[in-house]
Every structure is written in C-alpha cells, then in structure tokens.
Amino acid sequence: MPSSLKIDESVVEDDAAYPITVTLRHLTEEEATPKQSSTSANGQGTQDGLFRSNLAKDDTQDLLDASKINARANSEEVIHAKYMIGADGAHSWTRNQIGLKLEGDSTDYIWGVLDIVPITDFPDIRMRCAIHSADCGSIMVIPRENKLVRLYIQLTTTNQKAGDNSSRADRSKINPQMILESAQRILAPYKITYRKLDWWTAYQIGQRVGTSFSVLERVFLAGDAVHTHSPKAGQGMNVSMQDSFNLGWKIASVVKGHARRSILKTYQSERRRIAQDLIAFDHKFSRLFSGRPAKDVMDAEGISMEEFKAAFEKGNMFASGIAVNYGASAIVAKEGSSEEQGDGTDVSVAIAKHRVISDQSLCGGITVGMRIPSHKVLSQADARPWHLHEVLPSNGRWRVVVFAGNTNENQQRDKLWKLSEAFSAPDSFLNLYTPKGARSDGVFEVLLIHNAPRQSVTVLDFPEVFRPFDEIDGWDYNKIFVDDVSYHEGFGNIYEALGIPQNGCIVIIRPDQYVSYVGSMEKTAAVNSFFAGFMKEQHVPYEAQPNGTQV
Ligand SMILES: Cc1cc2nc3c(=O)[nH]c(=O)nc-3n(C[C@H](O)[C@H](O)[C@H](O)COP(=O)(O)OP(=O)(O)OC[C@H]3O[C@@H](n4cnc5c(N)ncnc54)[C@H](O)[C@@H]3O)c2cc1C
C-alpha cells in the first residue's frame, strides 16, 4: 500500500529523469485479503473488497496504522517512476497526496439500489426502462443476469444548503425494506416484492470534478479520482475507462521518445471538458428524474416525456463514447480556439507554421475530433471483409488512411503515386519520426482504401508505401483495402457512408481512433506539418535507444 509520494520538480521536463518516488508499505496477509461478507438473507450484509468503493468510508489510514504493528512493519519498497496514474477511486490517496481538489456539490437526492429477483406484475420488468410516477419520484430498472434486476430508487431529499459539502445522507437509517416501500409507492398500481436480495445500498452522490487532472504532467488522475456523478445513467465506469484510454497512448508515445511532452496537456483539456459536460448533463438528468411529470402539454412546470426521452438517449451516447468530440489542439487539426473547445488549457500548436486545419467539408460522414465510424471494407489481397475498426487496433500507432477513389482512373492513379512519393521522401513524417532501423510501420501505419473494382487490380499495382517489404516476411498484404461487395457479408459501402468524395482524401486517425485531420490527397505537406507540431525527429538508431524502449 502506498504511504508516500514525492515529485522532484527540478527534473520534470527532463525526458530521461524519474521524478516520482513512491514508498509502498507491505500489508499482512490478513489485511490484504479481508473477509468478504456474504449476502445475508435479510440483505443487511454487503459485498466488499480490500478497498471499498466510494460507498464505504475511507479506511486507508486505518490500514496503514494497522500495518505498523505487525511482523512486517517497516517492510517498504521504494519505486522511482517517470509517470504515475492515480486511478484509485473517489477517495483517491494519490489526489490527496498531490493536493488536488474536487469542485462541486453533493446532490440533494438520496437513492437506494436493490439487486433483487423481483416478484411483480409489472410487465416491463425485464426491459431497461425508467418509471416516472405522478408524485412519488422515479425508478430506473436495469435487468441483469440470473433473473436479477437492479432498481435505482429515489428515496428522499436532504436539507442540504447549496455549497455545504459536509451534509451526507445518513445511510445507517436506511434499510432494504424502506427502499422496497419507496419502490412500491412509485410502481403502484403495479405490485413488487422479493424473496432474494443479492445486494443493496443507499447513496447520496457528489457531482464534482477535479480542478486539475495532473501535477506537472507527471502524476495524473483518472476515473472517480477526478470526477464523481450519479450512477443513474451508467456512465461512471465508461467515462473512467475512456480517461485511461485517452491517457495511455499519450504517455507511451512520450516514454518511447516518439512524441513531445506537450501532448500530455491534451489529456486534461479533452477529459476534464468531458467530465464537466457529463456533470452538467447529470444535473439535468437528476432534475428530470426527480421532477414531477407533466400532466399534459399545457403543464409548463412538469417534465415533458419528450425532454425525458431526449436526455435518456443523450445519456446512452455518453456511455458509449460516440458522442465525444474533442476540441482543437496540436493533435486535433480543426478550426477554433483550443481553450474554448477544451477545459480552458492552452493545447494549441506551439509553432504557428505547424498549425494545420482540416477541410471538414470534404467528407460529411467524418467529424474531426470524433471517432471514425466503422463500416466494412475488403482486403485487396484475399477479399476477406473487415470492419474498419478491426484494422485499427489500439496498439499505439497512428494511422494515415488514404481514400484514393477509383485508382483505375488516370487522375486518381497519378495522385496516388505522387502522394506515395511524398510519403516516402527523406523529409516526410514517415522518415523523420520513425526511429532508424525500426519497423517501417512501428509508429505510423499507412493504409489505403480505394474503390476500383477489386478484381480489376492486385496488391502489386499499388505503391510500396502501402505494402512495405520485409526481407523475412515479404510484402505486407494487410494495408490495402477496397470498398466492394464481399462474397458472403454484403457491401460495406464505406465511401457512401462516410461521404468520401470520388477524388479521394487523407484521414489521420489517432491511436485511440479519434480523427485528427481530413484533407485532400494533394495536401501531403499538411500531413508533414501536422506531425511536426508534436512528434520528435528520430536521429538515434533504433538499436541504440535507451533500455526498455521498444517500437
Ligand atoms: C451504486 C453504483 C452503481 C454504479 N453503476 C454503474 C453503471 O451501471 N455503469 C457505469 O459505467 N458506472 C457505474 N457506477 C460508477 C462506477 O462504479 C465508477 O465510476 C467506476 O468504478 C470508477 O472506476 P475507477 O477505476 O475510477 O474507481 P474504482 O472502481 O473505485 O477503483 C479504484 C480502485 O483503486 C483501489 N485503491 C483505492 N485506494 C488505493 C490505495 N491507496 N492503494 C491501492 N489501491 C487503491 C481500490 O481498491 C479500487 O480497486 C456505479 C457506481 C455506484 C456507486
């Protein structure tokens, strides 16, 4: 268990330094494997783990104190690290150590959660739905495995004053019977009870977001450690995982020496903005849940069903991550101010000549800053259909995807060969930023999706930059795709679905599948400029790189 954290601020900008020192204290076997309380028949026991969730009190200090009096006291380990991520939940020890604060309030609403096998005459109990009663509050129904159903039930409100964060629900006064009775009032005239209770809790949630997501871009916070909100829309875990997904590849590319440290600031500008938007949405969603439904269209003070449904759908978009649209920055080439489109952090390109702006009007179905939608394409070499996302695995590589149109037409073929010459030139992004001697696709993968009839061309008709040669493995057959009909799985029609023009375009996709740039096939210089804004020129041969650096 960590007991201290220090950052040597004098070396934070030194790429080779290990500015973080964390001391770990060993716990006893008993402390490390606490007894799990099984569910009791009356539901009074709850399942817990070593460090309980944000529903339990913070017992970090108790565990640390206990470890001092056992046989392994003073058994410590010291870790020196370049970077550290505190994904240690709402009571985050890391957050406390680095002195970052959460801003916001506790909500007024107390919610009960029951995981039960329901006995009910409510016909939609196996549907994910929300029941909004006339004046007894709301229930959210989430069908689960083994006939279980999770019910989120609004219980009551506290008398909390605005800004008074000390007021917490007294959960000791709440029991499963009280929660069930609330559910029965909301569901009436339908009836509900249970004999099997798997788990229950009651909570009053804080809607809070961190004032900053990192210290000196060396120690980062992710997940509940930097944002908490109500679990009703099922977003906490999704948004938390997306934090780490956003941060992981950025730290990896800096540690490997591919990208400059400046890209790390985009973590806060992108993810803190999402957390702020989510909390604003959560405020609205909680109000809709707790408010009185409108009696009819003239009832201006009631909540309209349309408004409720729209918020429900927006919540689903948050949960899946497909509504996320990152703002302009060094790694998202679009119009506008990075401060306004993010959380206020300046993440624009440091050198003005490297500022690149996409031609967003080129492809109607691709939005710069959002994930590229996935449609099926065929491998040129073997006609096997692939979903586009399957050929963009999250392995830290950037993708430069060239939609070349019908390459049987002279104009498109000429453009493609010119583009490949530019990509292969000694001063191209491929040659400047891929370590000498590393795999040619170790940092960037250059992919081609054309729409000439598949059987009218072969892999070998295309420039070598799309089928790099390896002395042992031969030609690479996995980088050229075609928008054509498959033998057994229909037609992905990706050109039409993404609005790709017949004269083609270049799309740069980040390692996390968000679109960085869209431009015409002629704009190869813009691709070089884009990467010059944050990548590091590689002069050291791959073999001579520091230990542990792999491409
Ligand atoms: C009742 C309820 C229902 C929810 N339902 C949903 C849902 O349906 N969908 C959804 O997306 N989200 C849901 N959430 C939210 C979701 O659970 C959280 O947002 C998510 O778990 C946050 O993940 P995390 O990794 O940031 O933190 P946590 O899941 O809290 O994980 C933190 C981890 O850090 C460990 N830890 C803490 N301190 C230390 C330490 N000092 N040293 C070492 N380890 C430490 C803990 O043991 C824990 O394993 C729900 C939350 C609640 C309370």
Ligand as a Chemical Component Dictionary entry (heavy atoms), coordinates in Angstrom:
data_LIG
# 
_chem_comp.id                   LIG 
_chem_comp.type                 NON-POLYMER 
_chem_comp.pdbx_formal_charge   0 
_chem_comp.three_letter_code    LIG 
# 
loop_
_chem_comp_atom.comp_id 
_chem_comp_atom.atom_id 
_chem_comp_atom.alt_atom_id 
_chem_comp_atom.type_symbol 
_chem_comp_atom.charge 
_chem_comp_atom.model_Cartn_x 
_chem_comp_atom.model_Cartn_y 
_chem_comp_atom.model_Cartn_z 
_chem_comp_atom.pdbx_ordinal 
LIG C1  C1  C 0 -24.182 2.018  -6.903  1  
LIG C2  C2  C 0 -23.320 2.330  -8.083  2  
LIG C3  C3  C 0 -23.678 1.845  -9.345  3  
LIG C4  C4  C 0 -22.931 2.134  -10.472 4  
LIG N1  N1  N 0 -23.332 1.678  -11.697 5  
LIG C5  C5  C 0 -22.610 1.977  -12.796 6  
LIG C6  C6  C 0 -23.006 1.517  -14.090 7  
LIG O1  O1  O 0 -24.031 0.847  -14.245 8  
LIG N2  N2  N 0 -22.233 1.850  -15.161 9  
LIG C7  C7  C 0 -21.106 2.599  -15.018 10 
LIG O2  O2  O 0 -20.444 2.881  -16.017 11 
LIG N3  N3  N 0 -20.700 3.025  -13.808 12 
LIG C8  C8  C 0 -21.423 2.746  -12.700 13 
LIG N4  N4  N 0 -21.025 3.203  -11.468 14 
LIG C9  C9  C 0 -19.825 4.021  -11.365 15 
LIG C10 C10 C 0 -18.572 3.166  -11.442 16 
LIG O3  O3  O 0 -18.613 2.118  -10.498 17 
LIG C11 C11 C 0 -17.353 4.041  -11.175 18 
LIG O4  O4  O 0 -17.443 5.243  -11.898 19 
LIG C12 C12 C 0 -16.091 3.303  -11.601 20 
LIG O5  O5  O 0 -15.953 2.122  -10.854 21 
LIG C13 C13 C 0 -14.862 4.192  -11.392 22 
LIG O6  O6  O 0 -13.718 3.444  -11.699 23 
LIG P1  P1  P 0 -12.333 3.826  -11.083 24 
LIG O7  O7  O 0 -11.373 2.791  -11.580 25 
LIG O8  O8  O 0 -12.028 5.246  -11.338 26 
LIG O9  O9  O 0 -12.511 3.702  -9.493  27 
LIG P2  P2  P 0 -12.870 2.413  -8.595  28 
LIG O10 O10 O 0 -13.737 1.464  -9.336  29 
LIG O11 O11 O 0 -13.344 2.946  -7.286  30 
LIG O12 O12 O 0 -11.469 1.691  -8.436  31 
LIG C14 C14 C 0 -10.445 2.231  -7.631  32 
LIG C15 C15 C 0 -9.527  1.083  -7.252  33 
LIG O13 O13 O 0 -8.400  1.624  -6.563  34 
LIG C16 C16 C 0 -8.130  0.806  -5.431  35 
LIG N5  N5  N 0 -7.483  1.650  -4.401  36 
LIG C17 C17 C 0 -8.017  2.684  -3.723  37 
LIG N6  N6  N 0 -7.117  3.212  -2.884  38 
LIG C18 C18 C 0 -5.985  2.509  -3.062  39 
LIG C19 C19 C 0 -4.677  2.589  -2.495  40 
LIG N7  N7  N 0 -4.347  3.512  -1.585  41 
LIG N8  N8  N 0 -3.761  1.708  -2.915  42 
LIG C20 C20 C 0 -4.054  0.768  -3.856  43 
LIG N9  N9  N 0 -5.273  0.661  -4.426  44 
LIG C21 C21 C 0 -6.209  1.514  -4.028  45 
LIG C22 C22 C 0 -9.491  0.288  -4.994  46 
LIG O14 O14 O 0 -9.347  -0.920 -4.285  47 
LIG C23 C23 C 0 -10.191 0.076  -6.318  48 
LIG O15 O15 O 0 -9.954  -1.210 -6.819  49 
LIG C24 C24 C 0 -21.765 2.919  -10.329 50 
LIG C25 C25 C 0 -21.373 3.393  -9.068  51 
LIG C26 C26 C 0 -22.152 3.123  -7.949  52 
LIG C27 C27 C 0 -21.727 3.667  -6.614  53 
# 
loop_
_chem_comp_bond.comp_id 
_chem_comp_bond.atom_id_1 
_chem_comp_bond.atom_id_2 
_chem_comp_bond.value_order 
_chem_comp_bond.pdbx_ordinal 
LIG C1  C2  SING 1  
LIG C2  C3  SING 2  
LIG C2  C26 DOUB 3  
LIG C3  C4  DOUB 4  
LIG C4  N1  SING 5  
LIG C4  C24 SING 6  
LIG N1  C5  DOUB 7  
LIG C5  C6  SING 8  
LIG C5  C8  SING 9  
LIG C6  O1  DOUB 10 
LIG C6  N2  SING 11 
LIG N2  C7  SING 12 
LIG C7  O2  DOUB 13 
LIG C7  N3  SING 14 
LIG N3  C8  DOUB 15 
LIG C8  N4  SING 16 
LIG N4  C9  SING 17 
LIG N4  C24 SING 18 
LIG C9  C10 SING 19 
LIG C10 O3  SING 20 
LIG C10 C11 SING 21 
LIG C11 O4  SING 22 
LIG C11 C12 SING 23 
LIG C12 O5  SING 24 
LIG C12 C13 SING 25 
LIG C13 O6  SING 26 
LIG O6  P1  SING 27 
LIG P1  O7  DOUB 28 
LIG P1  O8  SING 29 
LIG P1  O9  SING 30 
LIG O9  P2  SING 31 
LIG P2  O10 DOUB 32 
LIG P2  O11 SING 33 
LIG P2  O12 SING 34 
LIG O12 C14 SING 35 
LIG C14 C15 SING 36 
LIG C15 O13 SING 37 
LIG C15 C23 SING 38 
LIG O13 C16 SING 39 
LIG C16 N5  SING 40 
LIG C16 C22 SING 41 
LIG N5  C17 SING 42 
LIG N5  C21 SING 43 
LIG C17 N6  DOUB 44 
LIG N6  C18 SING 45 
LIG C18 C19 SING 46 
LIG C18 C21 DOUB 47 
LIG C19 N7  SING 48 
LIG C19 N8  DOUB 49 
LIG N8  C20 SING 50 
LIG C20 N9  DOUB 51 
LIG N9  C21 SING 52 
LIG C22 O14 SING 53 
LIG C22 C23 SING 54 
LIG C23 O15 SING 55 
LIG C24 C25 DOUB 56 
LIG C25 C26 SING 57 
LIG C26 C27 SING 58 
# 
